Amino acid sequence: MISALVNGRIFTGEAWFDDHALIIDGDRIRDLVPLAALPADITRCDLGGRMLLPGLFDTQVNGGGGALFNDAPSVATLRTIAAAHRQYGTTALLPTLISDDLAVVEKAIAAVEQAINEKVPGIVGIHLEGPFLNPARKGVHNAEKFRTIDEAAFNLLTSLKVGKTLVTLAPELTTPEIIRRLVDAGVTVAAGHSAADYAQTRAALAAGLSSFTHLFNAMTPFTSREPGMVGAALEDAESYCGIIVDGYHVHPATLKVAVAAKTKGRMVLVTDAMPTVGAANKEFILNGEVIRSENGRCATATGTLAGSDLDMLSAVRNSVALLGLELSEAVRMASVYPAAMMGLENELGSLKPGYKANMILVDDELNLLNSWIDGQPEAR
């Protein structure tokens, strides 16, 4: 069915358009045309003068709607998580498995594959954050689950047949050869929870590592004589950096400096969201420990950060309010850039002819009014 979205301020991911119509044909965008050129016989949807933006893409989602992916790696869990985050503008996401046994990793990959085949709205792949991490920078991860990448693990990491796979690992605990093999097999490799120094990080980048998971958190810092992982990440022109703009994980001044230092187009907003997002209950259990969200800060009883209670529209708002970014750039960091990071820049993240019809309608305060995934509006 062909329809047109009219009477909205349309941001394509590149520029703003007024007095234009976005034409949708099934699950794809057919065209963006001046309103005066729109054929009279096309069904029209009035946007009420609101902003139409590309759907947001979150590459790090541990949970939502009261569900944690690790607790029950199933299609039902994925439906709950995706539906919870859709309320906040996320139309594409990578469900994220926190370090666990390989048997759980296998179940998680199978669940994502089934969810994609069943066309669960929003699921486009998986993020495996561990268990190939360094205990020295474990954060809230269970170090008892950590291991190195052997052939069995390599085969598992490359086993997803549909969608995208993102793997966060500590590069100093594997080899450049393993990183290259993963990349050649289609896996996007990120560094995180790592004690790698600058030289080790540069070697991993040369081998194909292309992303950094929650920049600054759980990695070696940028100092005067040892640039560390943070220094290598900011220096490198091609890699991507995920950042959690919640006011807790990284000081806004630090993020301002990082955004200014990094190549434009390579900073990606992520939530690192936990089950509390979209849920009335603001506490949950992780590795046998109670995690509470207070004033949006998820932490253990001893104060260790444990993911976040952040959603993507709030991350965009915070990037404008706390970092002083233009709205258009903050939106790109939540749509265009994550799509490019995952090799989906010709499918997702922008409102252009031929792209998936994934978009959101918001008011001036970035409150969600409606969303479309594969051309289908949410029943509201």
RAFEN-V716087 format. One record per pair of residues at least 24 apart in sequence whose ideal C-beta (glycine too) atoms are under 8 Angstrom apart, sorted by sequence separation. I is the first residue (numbers start at 0). GAP is how many residues later the second one is. If there is no record, write none. Layout:
# RAFEN-V716087
I_GAP + I_GAP
This chain:
# RAFEN-V716087
0_24 + 60_24 + 72_24 + 153_24 + 157_24 + 163_24 + 165_24 + 167_24 + 169_24 + 171_24 + 182_24 + 183_24 + 193_24 + 195_24 + 233_24 + 242_24 + 244_24 + 273_24 + 0_25 + 147_25 + 148_25 + 156_25 + 167_25 + 168_25 + 169_25 + 170_25 + 171_25 + 178_25 + 182_25 + 192_25 + 193_25 + 194_25 + 237_25 + 240_25 + 242_25 + 68_26 + 104_26 + 147_26 + 169_26 + 181_26 + 182_26 + 191_26 + 192_26 + 193_26 + 214_26 + 236_26 + 239_26 + 240_26 + 241_26 + 242_26 + 243_26 + 57_27 + 68_27 + 69_27 + 153_27 + 157_27 + 175_27 + 179_27 + 182_27 + 191_27 + 200_27 + 204_27 + 211_27 + 214_27 + 215_27 + 216_27 + 233_27 + 238_27 + 239_27 + 240_27 + 241_27 + 242_27 + 243_27 + 281_27 + 1_28 + 68_28 + 69_28 + 94_28 + 153_28 + 157_28 + 171_28 + 175_28 + 178_28 + 179_28 + 190_28 + 197_28 + 200_28 + 209_28 + 210_28 + 211_28 + 213_28 + 214_28 + 233_28 + 237_28 + 239_28 + 241_28 + 243_28 + 5_29 + 60_29 + 68_29 + 92_29 + 96_29 + 101_29 + 127_29 + 148_29 + 157_29 + 170_29 + 178_29 + 196_29 + 197_29 + 209_29 + 210_29 + 211_29 + 212_29 + 213_29 + 232_29 + 236_29 + 21_30 + 69_30 + 90_30 + 91_30 + 92_30 + 93_30 + 95_30 + 96_30 + 98_30 + 99_30 + 100_30 + 156_30 + 170_30 + 175_30 + 176_30 + 178_30 + 197_30 + 201_30 + 208_30 + 209_30 + 210_30 + 211_30 + 213_30 + 72_31 + 90_31 + 92_31 + 93_31 + 94_31 + 95_31 + 96_31 + 97_31 + 98_31 + 99_31 + 175_31 + 196_31 + 197_31 + 200_31 + 204_31 + 210_31 + 5_32 + 57_32 + 60_32 + 89_32 + 91_32 + 93_32 + 94_32 + 95_32 + 96_32 + 97_32 + 98_32 + 170_32 + 196_32 + 200_32 + 216_32 + 273_32 + 276_32 + 55_33 + 56_33 + 60_33 + 73_33 + 77_33 + 93_33 + 95_33 + 96_33 + 136_33 + 170_33 + 195_33 + 197_33 + 215_33 + 216_33 + 273_33 + 275_33 + 276_33 + 277_33 + 3_34 + 54_34 + 55_34 + 56_34 + 57_34 + 58_34 + 59_34 + 60_34 + 61_34 + 69_34 + 72_34 + 76_34 + 77_34 + 98_34 + 125_34 + 197_34 + 201_34 + 204_34 + 215_34 + 272_34 + 273_34 + 276_34 + 54_35 + 55_35 + 56_35 + 57_35 + 58_35 + 60_35 + 72_35 + 85_35 + 124_35 + 131_35 + 132_35 + 193_35 + 213_35 + 214_35 + 271_35 + 272_35 + 273_35 + 52_36 + 54_36 + 55_36 + 56_36 + 57_36 + 59_36 + 61_36 + 74_36 + 78_36 + 85_36 + 132_36 + 133_36 + 271_36 + 272_36 + 54_37 + 72_37 + 73_37 + 77_37 + 84_37 + 125_37 + 127_37 + 131_37 + 132_37 + 270_37 + 272_37 + 3_38 + 5_38 + 69_38 + 72_38 + 81_38 + 82_38 + 124_38 + 125_38 + 127_38 + 129_38 + 131_38 + 133_38 + 170_38 + 190_38 + 215_38 + 271_38 + 272_38 + 2_39 + 3_39 + 4_39 + 5_39 + 6_39 + 7_39 + 68_39 + 74_39 + 81_39 + 123_39 + 124_39 + 125_39 + 126_39 + 127_39 + 128_39 + 129_39 + 133_39 + 270_39 + 1_40 + 2_40 + 3_40 + 4_40 + 5_40 + 6_40 + 7_40 + 8_40 + 10_40 + 74_40 + 81_40 + 122_40 + 123_40 + 124_40 + 125_40 + 126_40 + 127_40 + 132_40 + 270_40 + 1_41 + 2_41 + 3_41 + 5_41 + 6_41 + 7_41 + 8_41 + 9_41 + 10_41 + 12_41 + 78_41 + 81_41 + 124_41 + 126_41 + 131_41 + 270_41 + 0_42 + 2_42 + 4_42 + 6_42 + 7_42 + 8_42 + 9_42 + 10_42 + 11_42 + 77_42 + 97_42 + 98_42 + 99_42 + 131_42 + 190_42 + 215_42 + 7_43 + 8_43 + 10_43 + 74_43 + 97_43 + 98_43 + 214_43 + 268_43 + 7_44 + 100_44 + 270_44 + 74_45 + 77_45 + 99_45 + 101_45 + 116_45 + 165_45 + 167_45 + 269_45 + 98_46 + 115_46 + 268_46 + 4_47 + 98_47 + 108_47 + 112_47 + 115_47 + 268_47 + 111_48 + 112_48 + 247_48 + 316_48 + 112_49 + 246_49 + 247_49 + 312_49 + 316_49 + 101_50 + 105_50 + 108_50 + 112_50 + 245_50 + 268_50 + 315_50 + 101_51 + 104_51 + 108_51 + 111_51 + 245_51 + 140_52 + 189_52 + 105_53 + 312_53 + 101_54 + 138_54 + 312_54 + 137_55 + 312_55 + 108_56 + 136_56 + 213_56 + 248_56 + 136_57 + 210_57 + 247_57 + 136_58 + 213_58 + 132_59 + 133_59 + 135_59 + 248_59 + 132_60 + 133_60 + 247_60 + 132_61 + 133_61 + 268_61 + 133_62 + 245_62 + 128_63 + 129_63 + 245_63 + 128_64 + 243_64 + 245_64 + 258_64 + 268_64 + 244_65 + 267_65 + 268_65 + 60_66 + 243_66 + 258_66 + 266_66 + 267_66 + 56_67 + 59_67 + 254_67 + 255_67 + 264_67 + 58_68 + 245_68 + 254_68 + 255_68 + 269_68 + 59_69 + 245_69 + 267_69 + 268_69 + 93_70 + 244_70 + 251_70 + 266_70 + 267_70 + 243_71 + 246_71 + 251_71 + 264_71 + 265_71 + 93_72 + 245_72 + 264_72 + 244_73 + 267_73 + 244_74 + 246_75 + 264_75 + 244_77 + 138_78 + 244_78 + 138_79 + 137_80 + 136_81 + 136_82 + 136_83 + 128_84 + 216_88 + 239_97 + 239_98 + 239_100 + 239_101 + 58_107 + 210_130 + 209_131 + 141_145 + 139_146 + 139_147 + 139_151 + 59_153 + 187_153 + 59_154 + 187_154 + 187_155 + 139_160 + 139_164 + 138_165 + 139_165 + 138_166 + 139_166 + 138_167 + 139_167 + 95_176 + 165_176 + 163_178 + 163_179 + 163_180 + 59_182 + 58_183 + 84_186 + 84_188 + 97_188 + 87_189 + 87_190 + 86_191 + 84_192 + 83_193 + 84_193 + 83_194 + 82_195 + 83_195 + 67_206 + 67_207 + 66_208 + 58_209 + 63_209 + 65_209 + 59_210 + 60_210 + 61_210 + 62_210 + 63_210 + 64_210 + 57_211 + 58_211 + 59_211 + 61_211 + 62_211 + 63_211 + 57_212 + 59_212 + 60_212 + 61_212 + 62_212 + 64_212 + 65_212 + 57_213 + 59_213 + 61_213 + 62_213 + 63_213 + 64_213 + 65_213 + 62_214 + 63_214 + 64_214 + 57_215 + 63_215 + 65_215 + 67_216 + 69_216 + 124_217 + 65_218 + 67_218 + 123_218 + 123_220 + 62_221 + 89_221 + 88_222 + 89_222 + 87_223 + 88_223 + 86_224 + 87_224 + 88_224 + 123_224 + 87_225 + 84_226 + 87_226 + 84_227 + 88_227 + 62_244 + 61_245 + 88_245 + 91_247 + 93_248 + 121_251 + 91_252 + 120_252 + 120_253 + 57_254 + 118_255 + 120_255 + 55_256 + 91_256 + 55_257 + 55_260 + 91_266 + 90_267 + 90_268 + 90_269 + 88_271 + 88_273 + 55_275 + 57_276 + 53_277 + 56_277 + 88_277 + 52_278 + 55_278 + 56_278 + 55_279 + 58_279 + 88_279 + 54_280 + 57_280 + 87_280 + 90_280 + 53_281 + 56_281 + 86_281 + 90_281 + 91_281 + 52_282 + 53_282 + 56_282 + 58_282 + 88_282 + 90_282 + 58_283 + 56_285 + 85_285 + 56_287 + 85_287 + 56_291 + 56_292 + 85_292 + 54_293 + 53_294 + 53_295 + 53_296 + 53_297 + 52_298 + 51_299 + 54_303 + 53_304 + 54_304 + 55_304 + 53_305 + 54_305 + 52_306 + 53_306 + 51_307 + 52_307 + 51_308 + 52_308 + 51_309 + 52_309 + 50_310 + 49_311 + 50_311 + 15_312 + 49_312 + 50_312 + 49_313 + 50_313 + 46_314 + 54_316 + 10_317 + 54_317 + 12_318 + 54_318 + 12_319 + 31_319 + 49_319 + 10_320 + 31_320 + 31_321 + 47_321 + 12_322 + 28_322 + 30_322 + 12_323 + 28_323 + 29_323 + 28_324 + 28_325 + 27_326 + 28_326 + 27_327 + 28_327 + 27_328 + 28_328 + 21_329 + 26_329 + 27_329 + 26_330 + 25_331 + 23_333 + 12_336 + 13_336 + 12_337 + 21_337 + 11_338 + 12_338 + 11_339 + 12_339 + 10_340 + 11_340 + 9_341 + 26_347 + 27_347 + 23_348 + 26_348 + 25_349 + 26_349 + 24_350 + 23_351 + 7_353 + 4_354
